[in-house]
């Protein structure tokens, strides 16, 4: 649906390039208008517009001018509102109900005056309000206008630039980097969600703790029998009462959510619909560059990473004679392991197709990571002043979110496994947190133990991740093909059952799969190498970075890998024609196997050209029309038994080879 919407937008913009400027103007204008600007998602919209600029659908300078003009006019509107109503603006809705909307912007303006007009343009929450504060303060127009125009122009160019660059390089990298961009975007979204949940939950409780405490105290007086247990958590004589109350309320809420999820899983006895949808989405995003990065991130929950941090922290607590802290630390980890093991035994949950064993509901690694980071946050947060207490919880949320996302990407768990593991870990650490806060009053210097824990974790993760990547990728590799074909059946007609083109969302990148090979690849490689072709190793992050280095000659710049059904090429060969053109052959293992155990491969031939979007990066970009490359390959491979017919799916002539056959074949054989 989103693809259809995007394609319709591109078509409309292509047909109405001038009218598109009005849309750009309105986006920037609304983003700058007081109150409305807080609701408009300008950043993703401007990124999308930048992509259209990069694709050549909109003139770049025209888009920048329209966006800058919209921003300046929007700022002027906010300035006029502030100047028209003056200080009385605070008495009007929504500022009378949410005075902080203007307070923060006023603080920025008072500190920086003219500079604040420029600075606010890049500070999302303050952007639509600072011009209004300038109007309230009666800033002279001769000082306001130059700053607003300069800010609008630079803002328009900078905010359109990322999408512009992406759009300009889209054709070159979409087959792999399109997936990579989606993976990174989804990870950023998950981290932003984790950050928002932790920060805003903490701020809400921090702002309402006293009122909640008063209400609960009133309730304890009205219900003396049960209230005495609640009163133990909210004793006004204890300075930790608000924190204990927050922990108790979170325990009730998250405990209920955990129970609801557990009931849903038990009642179904199979993956939830959300599990299947997320699994399919992640499976389609698999690509070589993201695979290695996600495997490294997925390893941060391994024993080799958590154990050193836990062990050294425990040793520090014992050395400092923090007996209760050490006891609660051990209890948190021990009972967490026992609880997850019991649930794993009790709930028979089918595993994802890519999880070949040792995983179930809930995810043990997620639970233990949640408990480890979460209880350490409880341990040190009470020693921090004011709002800085949220930082240990933020670190915990980020660590667990990264681990959960990486394992979802690899197909190690269902979404319900991840969520269940997180909820179970949070419930248990809340129980331990309440117990620890109730029994420990003595403060201690937390910086040394925080340094020990976080630094040890970082060092262990950096040491372990490179060693864990390959085993993890092998462990969660896609399942081998189950379709069985006979050799003769494939040679005669069943070859047409294999896909005829890549199944990409973008029709322009559904490259034809115009070659099928039965037999070992070594003879094919040897034949092509004798004619000037060479095998390119699979491009990794270090080789991909060579694309940014202008001193690297084009023949040494890698062709980016492509993914088919979550697997990268098993063979990528290239022949460099000159500094701007290269011919490429990609081969994957076919999604079927032959009954005599002969290896079966299929792939595509491509013509690629070196492009330099904005002169910043050199990329090999696929070119339309590969007939000449295909014909050249066919002429080189005539020594093998071969046949060629149009594929019924793509209509493109598809060459079939048997590399174990001796002597040249012909189409009539």
C-alpha positions as CSV (number, residue, x, y, z in Angstrom):
1,X,0.0,0.0,0.0
2,X,2.8,2.4,0.9
3,X,4.6,1.5,-2.3
4,X,1.5,2.3,-4.3
5,X,1.1,5.6,-2.5
6,X,4.7,6.6,-3.1
7,X,4.5,5.7,-6.7
8,X,1.3,7.7,-7.1
9,X,3.1,10.7,-5.5
10,X,6.0,10.4,-7.8
11,X,3.7,10.2,-10.8
12,X,1.8,13.3,-9.7
13,X,5.0,15.2,-9.0
14,X,6.3,14.2,-12.4
15,X,3.2,15.5,-14.1
16,X,3.0,18.7,-11.9
17,X,6.6,19.7,-11.1
18,X,5.6,23.4,-10.6
19,X,2.6,22.6,-8.4
20,X,4.9,20.5,-6.3
21,X,6.6,23.7,-5.1
22,X,3.3,24.7,-3.5
23,X,3.2,21.5,-1.5
24,X,6.8,22.1,-0.4
25,X,6.0,25.7,0.6
26,X,3.0,24.5,2.6
27,X,5.0,21.8,4.5
28,X,7.7,24.3,5.5
29,X,5.1,27.0,6.3
30,X,3.0,24.8,8.5
31,X,6.2,23.5,10.2
32,X,7.1,27.1,11.2
33,X,3.7,28.3,12.4
34,X,3.1,28.5,16.1
35,X,1.3,25.5,17.6
36,X,0.8,23.9,14.1
37,X,4.5,23.4,13.7
38,X,4.6,21.1,16.8
39,X,2.2,18.7,15.0
40,X,3.7,18.7,11.5
41,X,6.3,15.8,10.8
42,X,8.4,18.0,8.6
43,X,11.6,16.0,8.8
44,X,10.3,12.8,7.1
45,X,8.3,14.9,4.6
46,X,11.3,16.9,3.6
47,X,13.4,13.7,3.3
48,X,10.8,12.3,0.9
49,X,10.9,15.5,-1.1
50,X,14.7,15.3,-1.2
51,X,14.4,11.8,-2.6
52,X,12.1,13.1,-5.4
53,X,14.7,15.8,-6.1
54,X,17.5,13.2,-6.3
55,X,15.3,11.0,-8.6
56,X,15.1,14.0,-10.9
57,X,11.3,14.6,-10.4
58,X,11.8,18.1,-8.9
59,X,14.4,20.8,-9.6
60,X,16.7,21.0,-6.6
61,X,17.2,24.8,-6.5
62,X,13.4,25.2,-7.0
63,X,12.7,22.9,-4.0
64,X,15.2,24.7,-1.8
65,X,13.7,28.1,-2.7
66,X,10.1,26.9,-2.0
67,X,11.1,25.3,1.3
68,X,13.0,28.4,2.4
69,X,10.2,30.7,1.4
70,X,7.7,28.6,3.3
71,X,9.9,28.6,6.4
72,X,10.5,32.4,6.3
73,X,6.8,33.2,5.8
74,X,5.8,30.7,8.6
75,X,8.3,32.3,11.0
76,X,6.9,35.7,10.0
77,X,3.4,34.5,10.8
78,X,4.5,33.3,14.3
79,X,6.3,36.6,14.8
80,X,3.1,38.5,13.9
81,X,1.1,36.4,16.3
82,X,3.5,37.2,19.1
83,X,3.6,40.8,18.3
84,X,-0.2,41.1,17.9
85,X,-1.2,39.5,21.2
86,X,2.0,40.2,23.2
87,X,2.2,38.9,26.8
88,X,-1.5,38.2,26.8
89,X,-0.8,35.2,24.5
90,X,0.0,33.2,27.6
91,X,-3.6,33.6,28.7
92,X,-4.9,31.9,25.6
93,X,-5.3,28.2,24.8
94,X,-3.2,26.1,24.6
95,X,-0.5,28.3,26.4
96,X,-2.7,28.8,29.5
97,X,-2.9,25.1,29.9
98,X,0.6,24.2,28.7
99,X,2.8,27.2,29.6
100,X,6.0,25.2,29.1
101,X,5.4,25.5,25.3
102,X,6.5,29.1,25.6
103,X,8.7,28.9,28.7
104,X,11.5,26.8,27.0
105,X,11.5,29.0,23.9
106,X,11.6,32.2,26.0
107,X,14.6,30.9,27.9
108,X,16.4,30.2,24.6
109,X,15.5,33.6,23.3
110,X,16.5,35.5,26.5
111,X,19.9,33.7,26.4
112,X,20.8,34.2,22.8
113,X,18.5,36.9,21.3
114,X,19.2,37.2,17.5
115,X,21.1,33.9,17.6
116,X,18.1,32.1,18.9
117,X,16.2,32.8,15.6
118,X,18.9,30.8,13.8
119,X,19.3,28.2,16.5
120,X,15.6,27.5,16.9
121,X,15.3,26.6,13.2
122,X,17.3,23.4,14.0
123,X,15.7,22.8,17.4
124,X,12.5,20.9,16.6
125,X,10.4,21.6,19.7
126,X,11.3,25.3,19.8
127,X,11.2,26.0,16.1
128,X,7.6,27.4,15.9
129,X,7.6,29.2,19.2
130,X,10.8,31.3,19.3
131,X,9.6,33.7,16.5
132,X,6.5,34.2,18.5
133,X,8.7,35.1,21.6
134,X,10.6,37.5,19.4
135,X,7.3,39.1,18.5
136,X,6.2,39.3,22.1
137,X,9.5,41.0,22.9
138,X,9.1,43.5,20.1
139,X,12.4,42.5,18.4
140,X,13.0,45.1,15.7
141,X,12.4,43.8,12.1
142,X,15.8,45.0,11.0
143,X,17.3,42.4,13.4
144,X,14.7,39.7,13.0
145,X,14.4,39.5,9.2
146,X,18.0,38.8,8.3
147,X,18.4,36.1,10.9
148,X,15.1,34.5,9.8
149,X,16.0,34.5,6.1
150,X,19.5,33.1,6.7
151,X,18.0,30.4,9.0
152,X,15.3,29.5,6.4
153,X,17.7,29.1,3.5
154,X,20.3,27.0,5.4
155,X,17.6,24.9,7.0
156,X,15.9,24.2,3.6
157,X,19.2,23.1,2.0
158,X,20.4,21.0,4.9
159,X,17.0,19.2,5.6
160,X,16.5,18.4,1.9
161,X,20.1,17.2,1.4
162,X,19.9,13.7,3.0
163,X,16.9,12.7,0.9
164,X,18.5,14.4,-2.1
165,X,21.7,12.3,-1.8
166,X,19.7,9.2,-1.2
167,X,17.5,9.7,-4.2
168,X,20.5,10.5,-6.4
169,X,22.2,7.2,-5.4
170,X,19.0,5.2,-5.2
171,X,19.3,3.3,-8.5
172,X,22.9,2.3,-7.6
173,X,22.2,0.9,-4.1
174,X,18.5,0.0,-3.9
175,X,19.1,-3.7,-4.3
176,X,21.0,-3.9,-1.1
177,X,21.2,-0.4,0.5
178,X,17.5,0.0,0.1
179,X,17.1,-2.8,2.6
180,X,20.0,-1.5,4.6
181,X,18.3,1.9,4.9
182,X,15.1,0.3,6.0
183,X,16.9,-1.8,8.6
184,X,18.7,1.3,10.0
185,X,15.6,3.3,9.9
186,X,13.6,0.7,11.8
187,X,16.4,0.4,14.3
188,X,16.4,4.2,14.8
189,X,12.6,4.1,15.2
190,X,12.9,1.4,17.8
191,X,15.5,3.3,19.8
192,X,13.5,6.5,19.6
193,X,10.5,4.6,20.9
194,X,12.5,3.1,23.7
195,X,13.9,6.5,24.6
196,X,10.5,8.1,24.5
197,X,8.9,5.4,26.7
198,X,11.6,5.6,29.3
199,X,11.9,9.4,29.4
200,X,8.2,10.3,29.3
201,X,7.2,7.6,31.7
202,X,9.8,8.8,34.1
203,X,8.9,12.4,33.7
204,X,5.2,11.7,34.2
205,X,5.8,9.8,37.4
206,X,8.3,12.5,38.5
207,X,5.6,15.2,38.0
208,X,2.8,13.2,39.5
209,X,4.5,11.3,42.3
210,X,3.5,13.6,45.1
211,X,-0.2,13.7,44.0
212,X,-0.2,9.9,43.6
213,X,1.4,9.6,47.1
214,X,-1.3,11.8,48.6
215,X,-4.1,9.8,47.0
216,X,-2.6,6.5,48.1
217,X,-2.2,7.8,51.7
218,X,-5.9,8.8,51.7
219,X,-6.8,5.4,50.4
220,X,-4.8,3.7,53.2
221,X,-6.8,5.6,55.8
222,X,-10.0,4.5,54.2
223,X,-9.0,0.9,53.9
224,X,-6.9,0.1,57.1
225,X,-6.9,-3.7,56.5
226,X,-5.2,-3.7,53.1
227,X,-3.9,-0.1,53.3
228,X,-1.3,-1.1,55.9
229,X,0.6,-3.0,53.2
230,X,0.5,-0.1,50.8
231,X,1.5,2.3,53.6
232,X,4.7,0.3,53.9
233,X,5.7,1.6,50.5
234,X,4.6,5.2,51.0
235,X,5.8,6.0,54.5
236,X,6.2,9.9,54.5
237,X,9.2,9.5,56.8
238,X,11.1,7.7,54.1
239,X,12.7,9.9,51.4
240,X,12.4,7.0,49.0
241,X,8.6,6.8,49.2
242,X,8.0,8.4,45.8
243,X,10.5,6.1,44.1
244,X,9.0,3.1,45.8
245,X,5.5,4.1,44.7
246,X,6.7,4.5,41.1
247,X,8.2,1.0,41.2
248,X,5.0,-0.4,42.7
249,X,2.7,1.2,40.1
250,X,5.0,0.1,37.3
251,X,5.0,-3.4,38.8
252,X,1.2,-3.5,38.7
253,X,0.9,-2.2,35.2
254,X,3.7,-4.2,33.6
255,X,2.6,-7.3,35.6
256,X,-0.9,-7.0,34.1
257,X,0.6,-6.6,30.5
258,X,2.9,-9.7,31.1
259,X,-0.1,-11.7,32.3
260,X,-2.2,-10.7,29.3
261,X,0.6,-11.6,26.8
262,X,1.2,-14.9,28.6
263,X,-2.6,-15.7,28.4
264,X,-2.7,-14.9,24.7
265,X,0.3,-17.1,23.9
266,X,-1.1,-20.0,26.0
267,X,-4.5,-19.8,24.5
268,X,-3.3,-19.9,20.9
269,X,-0.4,-22.3,21.4
270,X,1.1,-20.9,18.2
271,X,2.7,-17.7,17.0
272,X,0.5,-14.6,17.1
273,X,-0.4,-12.8,13.9
274,X,1.9,-10.0,14.9
275,X,4.7,-12.5,15.3
276,X,4.3,-13.8,11.7
277,X,3.9,-10.3,10.2
278,X,7.1,-9.0,12.0
279,X,9.0,-12.2,11.0
280,X,8.1,-11.8,7.4
281,X,9.0,-8.1,7.4
282,X,12.4,-8.8,8.9
283,X,13.1,-11.7,6.7
284,X,12.5,-9.5,3.6
285,X,15.0,-7.0,5.0
286,X,17.9,-9.5,5.2
287,X,21.0,-8.3,3.3
288,X,24.7,-8.9,3.6
289,X,25.8,-5.6,5.1
290,X,23.0,-5.5,7.7
291,X,23.5,-9.2,8.5
292,X,26.9,-8.8,10.0
293,X,26.0,-5.6,11.9
294,X,22.9,-7.2,13.4
295,X,24.7,-10.4,14.3
296,X,27.3,-8.3,16.2
297,X,24.5,-6.4,18.0
298,X,22.7,-9.6,18.8
299,X,25.8,-10.9,20.6
300,X,25.6,-8.3,23.3
301,X,23.2,-10.5,25.3
302,X,25.6,-13.5,25.3
303,X,27.1,-14.8,28.5
304,X,30.5,-13.9,27.3
305,X,29.5,-10.2,27.4
306,X,27.2,-10.0,30.4
307,X,29.2,-12.3,32.7
308,X,32.3,-10.1,33.0
309,X,30.3,-7.0,33.8
310,X,28.2,-8.8,36.3
311,X,31.1,-10.6,37.9
312,X,33.3,-7.5,38.3
313,X,30.3,-5.4,39.6
314,X,29.5,-8.2,42.2
315,X,33.2,-8.3,43.2
316,X,33.1,-4.5,43.7
317,X,30.0,-4.7,45.8
318,X,31.5,-7.4,48.0
319,X,34.8,-5.5,48.3
320,X,32.8,-2.4,49.5
321,X,30.8,-4.6,51.8
322,X,27.5,-3.8,50.1
323,X,26.1,-7.2,51.2
324,X,22.4,-6.4,50.4
325,X,23.3,-5.0,47.0
326,X,25.3,-8.1,46.2
327,X,22.6,-10.4,47.5
328,X,19.9,-8.7,45.5
329,X,22.1,-8.7,42.4
330,X,22.6,-12.5,42.7
331,X,18.9,-13.0,43.4
332,X,17.9,-11.0,40.3
333,X,20.0,-13.1,38.0
334,X,19.4,-16.5,39.6
335,X,15.6,-16.2,39.8
336,X,15.5,-14.7,36.3
337,X,17.2,-17.8,34.9
338,X,14.9,-20.1,36.8
339,X,11.7,-18.2,35.8
340,X,12.6,-18.2,32.1
341,X,13.5,-21.9,32.2
342,X,10.3,-22.8,33.9
343,X,8.2,-20.9,31.4
344,X,10.2,-22.3,28.5
345,X,9.4,-25.8,29.7
346,X,5.7,-25.1,30.4
347,X,5.0,-23.3,27.1
348,X,5.5,-25.3,23.9
349,X,5.9,-22.5,21.4
350,X,6.9,-23.3,17.8
351,X,10.2,-21.7,16.8
352,X,10.7,-19.3,13.9
353,X,11.9,-21.2,10.7
354,X,15.4,-19.6,11.1
355,X,15.7,-20.6,14.8
356,X,17.0,-24.2,14.6
357,X,17.0,-24.9,18.3
358,X,17.4,-23.6,21.8
359,X,14.9,-20.8,21.7
360,X,11.4,-20.5,23.1
361,X,9.0,-18.3,25.0
362,X,10.1,-16.1,26.6
363,X,13.5,-15.1,25.2
364,X,16.0,-15.9,27.9
365,X,18.7,-13.6,26.5
366,X,16.3,-10.6,26.5
367,X,15.1,-11.4,30.0
368,X,18.6,-11.6,31.4
369,X,19.8,-8.5,29.6
370,X,16.7,-6.6,30.9
371,X,17.4,-7.8,34.5
372,X,21.1,-7.2,34.3
373,X,20.8,-3.6,33.0
374,X,17.6,-2.8,34.8
375,X,18.6,-3.8,38.3
376,X,22.0,-2.1,37.9
377,X,20.0,1.1,37.0
378,X,17.9,0.6,40.2
379,X,21.2,0.2,42.1
380,X,22.8,3.4,41.0
381,X,19.9,5.7,40.0
382,X,19.0,6.4,43.7
383,X,22.5,7.9,44.1
384,X,22.0,10.4,41.2
385,X,20.5,13.9,41.7
386,X,17.1,15.0,40.3
387,X,16.3,14.2,36.7
388,X,19.7,12.7,36.0
389,X,18.3,9.5,37.6
390,X,16.7,8.7,34.3
391,X,20.0,8.1,32.5
392,X,20.7,4.6,33.8
393,X,17.2,3.6,32.8
394,X,17.7,5.1,29.4
395,X,20.9,3.1,28.9
396,X,19.0,-0.1,30.0
397,X,16.2,0.6,27.5
398,X,18.6,1.3,24.6
399,X,20.6,-1.9,25.3
400,X,17.5,-4.1,25.5
401,X,16.0,-2.5,22.4
402,X,19.1,-3.0,20.4
403,X,19.4,-6.6,21.4
404,X,15.7,-7.3,20.8
405,X,15.7,-5.7,17.4
406,X,18.9,-7.5,16.3
407,X,17.5,-10.9,17.3
408,X,14.2,-10.2,15.6
409,X,16.1,-9.3,12.4
410,X,18.0,-12.6,12.5
411,X,14.8,-14.5,13.1
412,X,16.0,-15.9,16.4
413,X,12.7,-15.2,18.2
414,X,9.1,-14.2,17.6
415,X,8.0,-10.7,18.6
416,X,6.1,-12.2,21.5
417,X,9.2,-13.9,22.7
418,X,11.0,-10.6,22.8
419,X,8.2,-8.7,24.4
420,X,7.5,-11.5,26.9
421,X,11.2,-11.6,27.9
422,X,11.3,-7.9,28.4
423,X,8.1,-7.8,30.5
424,X,9.1,-10.8,32.6
425,X,12.5,-9.2,33.2
426,X,10.9,-5.8,34.1
427,X,8.5,-7.4,36.5
428,X,11.2,-9.3,38.3
429,X,13.6,-6.3,38.6
430,X,10.7,-4.2,39.9
431,X,10.1,-6.7,42.6
432,X,13.8,-6.7,43.5
433,X,13.9,-3.0,43.1
434,X,11.2,-2.5,45.7
435,X,12.8,-5.0,48.1
436,X,16.2,-3.3,47.7
437,X,14.9,0.2,48.1
438,X,13.0,-0.9,51.3
439,X,16.0,-2.3,53.0
440,X,18.9,-0.1,51.8
441,X,19.2,3.4,53.1
442,X,22.9,4.0,53.1
443,X,24.2,5.8,50.0
444,X,27.5,5.1,48.3
445,X,29.7,6.6,45.7
446,X,28.2,5.2,42.5
447,X,30.7,6.5,39.9
448,X,33.3,3.7,40.4
449,X,30.9,0.9,40.1
450,X,29.1,2.5,37.1
451,X,32.5,2.8,35.4
452,X,33.3,-0.8,36.2
453,X,30.0,-2.1,34.9
454,X,29.6,-0.1,31.7
455,X,33.2,-0.1,30.7
456,X,33.5,-3.9,31.2
457,X,30.4,-4.4,29.2
458,X,31.7,-2.3,26.4
459,X,35.1,-4.0,26.3
460,X,33.6,-7.5,26.4
461,X,31.1,-6.6,23.7
462,X,33.8,-5.2,21.4
463,X,35.9,-8.3,22.0
464,X,33.2,-10.8,21.6
465,X,31.1,-9.4,18.7
466,X,33.7,-10.1,15.9
467,X,34.0,-13.7,17.1
468,X,30.3,-14.2,17.3
469,X,29.2,-12.9,13.9
470,X,29.9,-15.9,11.7
471,X,28.6,-18.5,14.1
472,X,25.4,-16.5,14.6
473,X,24.9,-16.0,10.9
474,X,25.4,-19.7,10.3
475,X,23.0,-20.5,13.1
476,X,20.2,-18.4,11.8
477,X,20.8,-18.9,8.0
478,X,17.7,-19.3,5.9
479,X,16.4,-22.8,5.5
480,X,17.6,-24.8,2.6
481,X,15.2,-25.3,-0.4
482,X,12.7,-28.1,-0.1
483,X,11.5,-28.2,-3.8
484,X,12.9,-31.3,-5.4
485,X,13.5,-31.6,-9.1
486,X,14.9,-34.3,-11.4
487,X,17.9,-33.4,-13.5
488,X,16.1,-34.2,-16.7
489,X,12.9,-32.5,-15.6
490,X,14.8,-29.3,-14.8
491,X,16.7,-29.5,-18.1
492,X,13.5,-29.9,-20.2
493,X,10.8,-27.8,-18.6
494,X,11.0,-27.4,-14.8
495,X,13.6,-24.7,-15.1
496,X,10.7,-22.4,-15.7
497,X,9.5,-23.0,-12.2
498,X,12.4,-21.0,-10.8
499,X,11.9,-17.3,-10.5
500,X,12.5,-15.3,-13.7
501,X,13.4,-12.0,-11.9
502,X,14.2,-10.6,-8.5
503,X,11.2,-10.0,-6.3
504,X,11.9,-6.4,-5.4
505,X,9.3,-3.9,-4.3
506,X,10.6,-1.4,-6.9
507,X,9.8,-2.7,-10.4
508,X,12.9,-1.0,-11.8
509,X,15.1,-3.3,-9.7
510,X,13.4,-6.6,-10.6
511,X,16.5,-7.7,-12.5
512,X,15.9,-10.7,-14.9
513,X,17.4,-13.9,-13.7
514,X,18.7,-15.0,-17.0
515,X,21.2,-17.8,-16.1
516,X,20.7,-21.2,-14.5
517,X,23.6,-23.6,-13.8
518,X,23.5,-27.2,-12.7
519,X,26.8,-28.5,-11.4
520,X,29.9,-27.0,-9.7
521,X,30.8,-23.4,-10.3
522,X,34.6,-24.0,-10.5
523,X,34.6,-24.8,-14.3
524,X,32.4,-21.7,-15.0
525,X,34.7,-19.5,-12.9
526,X,37.8,-20.9,-14.7
527,X,36.3,-20.3,-18.1
528,X,35.4,-16.7,-17.3
529,X,38.7,-15.9,-15.6
530,X,40.5,-17.0,-18.7
531,X,38.5,-14.3,-20.6
532,X,39.4,-11.5,-18.2
533,X,36.6,-11.8,-15.6
534,X,37.5,-11.9,-11.9
535,X,35.8,-13.0,-8.8
536,X,35.0,-10.2,-6.3
537,X,34.9,-11.2,-2.6
538,X,31.7,-10.4,-0.8
539,X,31.7,-6.7,0.0
540,X,31.7,-5.9,3.7
541,X,31.7,-2.6,5.6
542,X,35.4,-2.0,5.2
543,X,35.4,-2.5,1.5
544,X,32.1,-0.5,1.1
545,X,33.8,2.4,2.7
546,X,36.2,2.5,-0.2
547,X,33.3,4.0,-2.2
548,X,34.0,7.2,-0.3
549,X,37.7,7.3,-1.1
550,X,38.4,9.2,-4.3
551,X,42.0,7.9,-4.3
552,X,40.8,4.4,-4.9
553,X,40.6,3.6,-8.6
554,X,37.2,2.5,-10.0
555,X,38.4,-1.1,-10.6
556,X,39.1,-1.4,-6.9
557,X,35.7,0.0,-5.8
558,X,33.4,-2.9,-4.9
559,X,30.1,-3.7,-6.6
560,X,27.6,-3.7,-3.8
561,X,26.1,-7.1,-3.0
562,X,22.5,-7.9,-3.8
563,X,20.1,-10.1,-1.8
564,X,17.7,-12.7,-3.1
565,X,15.3,-14.4,-0.5
566,X,17.5,-13.1,2.4
567,X,20.7,-14.6,0.9
568,X,23.6,-12.8,-0.8
569,X,25.3,-14.0,-3.9
570,X,27.4,-17.1,-3.7
571,X,29.4,-15.9,-6.7
572,X,30.0,-12.4,-7.9
573,X,32.2,-12.0,-11.0
574,X,33.0,-8.8,-12.8
575,X,34.9,-7.7,-16.0
576,X,36.1,-4.1,-16.0
577,X,35.7,-2.6,-19.4
578,X,37.1,0.8,-18.5
579,X,37.0,3.2,-15.6
580,X,33.3,3.9,-16.0
581,X,31.8,0.5,-17.2
582,X,31.9,-3.0,-15.8
583,X,30.0,-6.2,-16.6
584,X,28.8,-8.3,-13.6
585,X,27.5,-11.8,-13.1
586,X,25.7,-12.7,-9.9
587,X,24.8,-16.3,-8.9
588,X,22.7,-17.5,-6.0
589,X,21.8,-20.9,-4.8
590,X,18.5,-21.8,-6.5
591,X,15.4,-22.2,-4.3
592,X,15.2,-25.9,-5.4
593,X,17.5,-28.9,-5.4
594,X,18.1,-31.8,-7.8
595,X,17.4,-35.3,-6.8
596,X,20.9,-36.5,-7.7
597,X,22.5,-33.9,-5.3
598,X,23.9,-31.8,-8.2
599,X,24.3,-28.2,-7.2
600,X,21.7,-25.9,-8.8
601,X,22.4,-22.1,-9.2
602,X,20.7,-19.2,-10.9
603,X,21.6,-15.6,-11.4
604,X,21.7,-12.4,-13.5
605,X,24.1,-10.6,-15.8
606,X,24.3,-6.8,-15.6
607,X,26.0,-3.8,-17.2
608,X,27.0,-1.2,-14.6
609,X,28.3,2.3,-14.8
610,X,30.3,4.3,-12.3
611,X,28.3,7.3,-11.1
612,X,29.2,10.0,-8.6
613,X,26.1,11.5,-6.9
614,X,27.1,15.1,-5.9
615,X,30.7,14.0,-6.4
616,X,30.8,12.6,-2.9
617,X,30.7,8.9,-3.5
618,X,31.5,6.6,-6.4
619,X,28.9,3.9,-7.0
620,X,28.4,1.2,-9.6
621,X,24.9,1.7,-10.9
622,X,23.0,-1.0,-12.9
623,X,22.0,0.0,-16.4
624,X,18.9,-1.0,-18.3
625,X,19.3,-3.5,-21.1
626,X,21.6,-6.4,-20.4
627,X,21.2,-8.2,-23.7
628,X,24.8,-7.6,-24.8
629,X,26.2,-8.8,-21.5
630,X,24.1,-11.9,-21.7
631,X,25.0,-12.6,-25.3
632,X,28.7,-12.2,-24.4
633,X,28.5,-14.6,-21.6
634,X,26.7,-17.1,-23.8
635,X,29.4,-16.9,-26.4
636,X,32.1,-17.6,-23.7
637,X,30.2,-20.6,-22.2
638,X,29.5,-22.5,-25.3
639,X,31.9,-25.2,-24.2
640,X,29.3,-26.4,-21.7
641,X,26.1,-28.1,-22.5
642,X,23.6,-25.3,-22.9
643,X,20.1,-24.4,-23.9
644,X,18.3,-21.0,-24.0
645,X,14.6,-20.1,-24.0
646,X,12.6,-17.1,-22.9
647,X,11.5,-17.3,-19.3
648,X,7.6,-17.3,-19.0
649,X,7.7,-14.9,-16.1
650,X,10.1,-12.2,-17.5
651,X,10.1,-12.9,-21.2
652,X,13.9,-12.6,-21.1
653,X,16.0,-15.3,-22.8
654,X,17.4,-17.6,-20.0
655,X,20.5,-19.6,-20.5
656,X,20.8,-23.1,-18.9
657,X,24.2,-24.7,-18.4
658,X,25.4,-28.1,-17.2
659,X,29.0,-27.6,-16.1
660,X,29.6,-31.3,-15.5
661,X,28.9,-32.2,-19.2
662,X,31.8,-32.7,-21.5
663,X,32.0,-30.9,-24.9
664,X,30.0,-28.1,-26.3
665,X,26.2,-28.3,-26.4
666,X,23.7,-26.7,-28.7
667,X,20.1,-25.4,-28.4
668,X,18.9,-28.5,-30.1
669,X,20.4,-31.0,-27.7
